[in-house]
Amino acid sequence: MARPQSPFPDKEAILALADAEDRLQIRVTPGAAHARIELPAPQAPPILHICVTTPPKDGKANKAVIKLLASALGIAGGRITLLRGEAGRGKMVQIESKRKS
């Protein structure tokens, strides 16, 4: 039997997509069959693709995105702030880095 694949890429690979101010661009797919995080293809823009099973209703999908990303990075959800894209699929989040704490 095949070993189940982790829904998360390597933490360092995710953080490498962030800009100098620790902001990360995300493309969200709410209502997906499985929650997962996908890195962009080589040569593609540095936008992380996050799929969550939660439907986009009353901000629940945004909360699920923050929770999933925090879990993948091994940090508390409170260290991730949604900066842009509350109602759209394209989002930008700020990750509070350890250097700032």
C-alpha positions as CSV (number, residue, x, y, z in Angstrom):
1,M,0.0,0.0,0.0
2,A,1.3,3.5,-0.9
3,R,2.3,5.8,1.9
4,P,-0.2,8.7,2.2
5,Q,1.3,12.0,0.9
6,S,1.4,14.9,3.3
7,P,-1.0,17.8,2.3
8,F,1.8,20.2,3.1
9,P,5.0,21.1,1.2
10,D,8.1,21.8,3.1
11,K,7.9,24.8,5.5
12,E,11.0,26.4,4.0
13,A,9.6,26.1,0.5
14,I,6.5,27.9,1.6
15,L,8.4,30.7,3.3
16,A,10.7,31.1,0.3
17,L,7.6,32.4,-1.6
18,A,7.2,35.3,0.9
19,D,8.5,38.8,0.0
20,A,11.0,40.8,2.0
21,E,8.2,41.9,4.4
22,D,7.1,38.3,5.0
23,R,3.9,38.7,2.9
24,L,2.7,35.8,1.0
25,Q,0.4,35.7,-2.0
26,I,-2.2,32.9,-2.0
27,R,-4.8,31.6,-4.4
28,V,-7.6,29.8,-2.6
29,T,-10.0,27.1,-3.7
30,P,-12.8,26.8,-1.2
31,G,-15.1,23.8,-1.1
32,A,-12.4,21.4,-2.3
33,A,-12.7,17.7,-1.9
34,H,-9.4,17.6,0.2
35,A,-7.5,20.3,2.1
36,R,-4.0,20.8,0.7
37,I,-1.3,23.3,0.0
38,E,0.4,23.3,-3.4
39,L,3.6,25.1,-4.4
40,P,3.6,27.0,-7.7
41,A,5.3,25.3,-10.7
42,P,8.8,26.3,-11.6
43,Q,8.8,29.6,-13.6
44,A,5.3,30.4,-12.4
45,P,4.5,33.5,-10.3
46,P,5.2,32.9,-6.5
47,I,1.6,32.3,-5.5
48,L,0.8,29.5,-3.1
49,H,-2.4,27.5,-3.9
50,I,-4.4,26.5,-0.9
51,C,-7.5,24.2,-1.1
52,V,-9.8,24.0,1.8
53,T,-13.0,21.9,2.2
54,T,-14.9,24.8,3.9
55,P,-17.4,26.7,1.7
56,P,-16.8,30.4,1.2
57,K,-19.5,31.6,3.6
58,D,-19.3,34.2,6.4
59,G,-15.5,34.1,6.3
60,K,-15.2,30.5,7.3
61,A,-13.0,29.6,4.3
62,N,-10.6,32.4,5.3
63,K,-10.3,31.0,8.8
64,A,-9.7,27.6,7.4
65,V,-7.0,28.9,5.1
66,I,-5.2,30.6,8.1
67,K,-5.5,27.5,10.2
68,L,-4.2,25.2,7.4
69,L,-1.3,27.6,6.6
70,A,-0.4,27.9,10.3
71,S,-0.4,24.2,10.7
72,A,1.9,23.8,7.6
73,L,4.3,26.4,9.0
74,G,4.2,25.1,12.6
75,I,3.1,28.4,14.0
76,A,0.0,29.8,15.8
77,G,-2.8,31.0,13.6
78,G,-2.6,34.4,15.3
79,R,0.8,35.0,13.7
80,I,-0.9,35.1,10.3
81,T,-2.9,38.2,9.3
82,L,-5.1,38.5,6.2
83,L,-4.1,41.7,4.5
84,R,-6.1,41.6,1.3
85,G,-8.7,39.5,-0.5
86,E,-11.3,38.9,2.2
87,A,-14.0,38.2,-0.4
88,G,-11.9,36.9,-3.3
89,R,-9.9,33.9,-4.2
90,G,-6.6,35.9,-4.5
91,K,-5.3,36.8,-1.0
92,M,-2.3,38.3,0.6
93,V,-1.3,37.3,4.2
94,Q,1.4,38.7,6.5
95,I,3.4,36.1,8.4
96,E,4.8,37.3,11.7
97,S,8.4,36.1,11.5
98,K,10.4,35.0,14.5
99,R,12.8,37.9,13.8
100,K,10.1,40.4,14.7
101,S,9.0,38.7,17.9
